[in-house]
Amino acid sequence: MRAMIQLAYELRRWLFGRLRIRTTGVKVMLFNRAGELLLIRNGYGDSSQFLLPGGGVSSRETPAAAAVREVREELGFELTDVDPVWTYKSIAEGKRDTIHLFSAIADGEPKADDREVIDARFFPLSALPSGVSPATLRRIAELKGDQPYRNEW
């Protein structure tokens, strides 16, 4: 199954790069009550990197609704409140992407769907694992006030 997901990911990436498709996505800085940040590893792309959870926004939903849906589908959390943080532009992966970043609080432990998400854990901001993606590290630095918010993902 993971091989099929990886193949679909690579094909989608190639197609979006060729057609220069515009996409809209979401990422969520999801914290538990202890203030720890949830990081995931995807089962496609560079699965060694820890990232913020998220995904695509469909044409019939708001970015906030997409954030709630993605977290439910991939991690099993039912979020009631998501707060907008910032909106970014990205040209990574060959596409022109708008990424809406949200923050939220969740109770309980994540349940990775084991298809798209193969690992999901909470980490203290002072003890992040090795392999956190550069974009995720930038978002954390912005949140902590160590660097200003920028428009590029």
C-alpha positions as CSV (number, residue, x, y, z in Angstrom):
1,M,0.0,0.0,0.0
2,R,2.8,2.4,0.9
3,A,4.4,1.8,-2.5
4,M,1.2,2.8,-4.2
5,I,0.9,6.0,-2.1
6,Q,4.6,6.8,-2.9
7,L,3.9,6.3,-6.6
8,A,0.8,8.5,-6.5
9,Y,2.8,11.2,-4.7
10,E,5.6,11.1,-7.3
11,L,3.1,11.2,-10.2
12,R,1.1,14.0,-8.6
13,R,4.3,16.0,-8.0
14,W,5.5,15.5,-11.6
15,L,2.1,16.5,-13.0
16,F,1.7,19.6,-10.8
17,G,5.2,20.7,-11.9
18,R,4.5,20.3,-15.6
19,L,1.1,22.0,-15.4
20,R,2.1,24.6,-12.8
21,I,-1.1,24.0,-10.9
22,R,-2.1,26.3,-8.0
23,T,-3.0,24.5,-4.8
24,T,-4.2,25.4,-1.4
25,G,-3.1,23.5,1.7
26,V,-3.1,23.6,5.4
27,K,-0.7,22.8,8.2
28,V,-1.5,22.6,11.9
29,M,0.6,23.4,14.9
30,L,-1.2,20.9,17.2
31,F,-0.3,21.1,20.9
32,N,-1.3,19.0,23.8
33,R,-2.2,20.4,27.3
34,A,1.4,20.1,28.3
35,G,2.5,22.5,25.5
36,E,4.1,19.7,23.4
37,L,4.0,20.0,19.6
38,L,2.7,17.1,17.5
39,L,5.0,16.1,14.7
40,I,4.4,13.4,12.1
41,R,6.3,11.4,9.5
42,N,4.5,10.7,6.3
43,G,4.5,7.4,4.5
44,Y,5.4,9.0,1.2
45,G,8.0,11.6,0.1
46,D,10.9,11.9,2.5
47,S,9.5,9.7,5.3
48,S,12.5,10.3,7.5
49,Q,11.5,14.0,8.2
50,F,9.2,15.1,11.0
51,L,6.6,17.6,9.8
52,L,3.5,19.4,10.9
53,P,0.3,17.6,10.0
54,G,-1.8,18.9,7.2
55,G,-3.0,18.4,3.7
56,G,-5.0,19.9,0.8
57,V,-8.1,22.1,0.8
58,S,-10.9,20.9,-1.4
59,S,-12.8,23.4,-3.6
60,R,-15.9,23.1,-1.3
61,E,-14.3,23.7,2.1
62,T,-12.6,26.5,4.0
63,P,-9.0,26.2,5.1
64,A,-10.1,25.9,8.7
65,A,-12.5,23.1,7.8
66,A,-9.7,21.3,5.9
67,A,-7.4,21.6,8.9
68,V,-10.0,19.9,11.1
69,R,-10.7,17.2,8.5
70,E,-7.1,16.4,7.9
71,V,-6.3,16.1,11.6
72,R,-9.4,13.8,12.1
73,E,-8.6,11.6,9.1
74,E,-4.9,11.2,9.7
75,L,-4.6,11.3,13.5
76,G,-8.0,10.6,15.0
77,F,-8.4,14.0,16.8
78,E,-11.7,15.9,16.8
79,L,-10.7,19.5,16.9
80,T,-13.4,22.1,17.7
81,D,-11.3,25.2,17.5
82,V,-8.4,26.1,15.2
83,D,-6.9,29.5,15.2
84,P,-5.3,31.0,12.1
85,V,-1.6,31.8,12.5
86,W,-0.2,32.9,9.1
87,T,-0.6,32.3,5.4
88,Y,2.4,31.4,3.2
89,K,3.3,30.9,-0.4
90,S,5.4,28.0,-1.6
91,I,6.9,26.8,-4.9
92,A,8.3,23.6,-3.4
93,E,7.5,20.3,-5.1
94,G,7.0,22.0,-8.5
95,K,3.6,23.6,-7.6
96,R,2.4,27.1,-6.7
97,D,0.9,26.6,-3.2
98,T,-0.8,28.7,-0.7
99,I,-0.4,27.2,2.8
100,H,-2.7,28.3,5.7
101,L,-1.1,27.6,9.1
102,F,-3.3,27.0,12.1
103,S,-2.8,26.3,15.8
104,A,-5.0,24.0,17.9
105,I,-5.0,22.1,21.1
106,A,-5.8,18.4,21.3
107,D,-6.5,16.0,24.1
108,G,-5.3,12.4,24.1
109,E,-2.8,10.5,22.0
110,P,-2.6,10.6,18.2
111,K,-3.5,7.5,16.2
112,A,-1.5,7.6,12.9
113,D,-3.7,6.3,10.1
114,D,-0.7,4.1,9.0
115,R,-1.3,5.0,5.3
116,E,-0.4,8.6,4.9
117,V,1.0,9.1,8.4
118,I,3.3,6.4,9.7
119,D,4.5,8.1,12.9
120,A,2.9,10.8,15.1
121,R,4.2,12.0,18.5
122,F,4.1,15.0,20.8
123,F,7.5,16.6,21.6
124,P,8.5,19.4,23.9
125,L,9.7,22.4,22.0
126,S,13.0,22.2,23.9
127,A,13.5,18.5,22.9
128,L,12.6,18.1,19.2
129,P,13.8,15.0,17.5
130,S,16.5,15.0,14.8
131,G,15.2,15.1,11.3
132,V,12.6,17.9,11.7
133,S,12.1,19.6,8.3
134,P,13.6,23.0,7.8
135,A,10.1,24.5,7.1
136,T,8.8,23.1,10.4
137,L,11.8,24.5,12.3
138,R,11.1,28.0,10.7
139,R,7.5,27.8,11.9
140,I,8.6,26.9,15.4
141,A,11.1,29.8,15.4
142,E,8.4,32.2,14.2
143,L,6.0,30.9,16.9
144,K,8.7,31.4,19.6
145,G,9.5,34.9,18.4
146,D,13.0,33.9,17.4
147,Q,12.4,35.1,13.8
148,P,9.7,37.2,12.2
149,Y,6.9,35.7,10.2
150,R,7.7,35.5,6.5
151,N,5.5,35.0,3.5
152,E,7.5,32.1,2.0
153,W,7.0,28.6,3.4
